[in-house]
Amino acid sequence: MPDVLDRRTRRKLATHRALAHAARQLVMERGLADVTTEEIADAAGVSPRTFFNYFSCKEEAIVGVDPSVLTALAEEVEARPADESPVRAISAVLVAVNDLPDTASRWMVRTELMRRHPELVPRHMAGLVQLEAALTGAVARRLGVDPNVDPFPALVVATAVAALRSTMEWWHDNGRPTPLTDALGGAFETLDAGMAQRPTT
């Protein structure tokens, strides 16, 4: 995880991940309707009260996004070398995050759960909107532009997130033919070449 995460944030992230992991495993085994928040908390070794300090409901635990991670990713993108293109800055951070051994498996479990339970999709999409908003702000600050006036930061981020999702799905569905970081790196390199010439507004 990016170095910008301090010790307190790492502890919070560990609890967040423990609850999310418990939620996903229980729902994979028993189905969404047959799992309670109390059971998720117990499986993660925390109290129900602690569960609600992190999530508003079990659906959010399954596919939600931790706000502290969004902040850390945005700060890491903003801190990348100034001579990097926006796509390279985003890819450097996202590929580093996805180099963690269990990131891909977590992503695929989420995907499988959404296939089984389509009612999770709106919550998942809300998390992607939060991710895109955080990264758009970071790219806009790197470029010194107002994202409410200049659409370029949002365009870059939306395309980068789409590349992340589609590449991970391709990688999984085709038997993981290469290391995930190689697949993501190649996708972002292609994307960066295609966006080398910024459109005028």
ABEGO torsion letter per residue (X at the ends): XBAABBAAAAAAAAAAAAAAAAAAAAAAAAEAAABBAAAAAAAAGBBAAAAAAABABAAAAAABBBAAAAAAAAAAAAABBAABBAAAAAAAAAAAAAABAAAAAAAAAAAAAAAABAAAAAAAAAAAAAAAAAAAAAAAAAAGBBAAABAAAAAAAAAAAAAAAAAAAAAAAAGGABBAAAAAAAAAAAAAAAAABBBBX
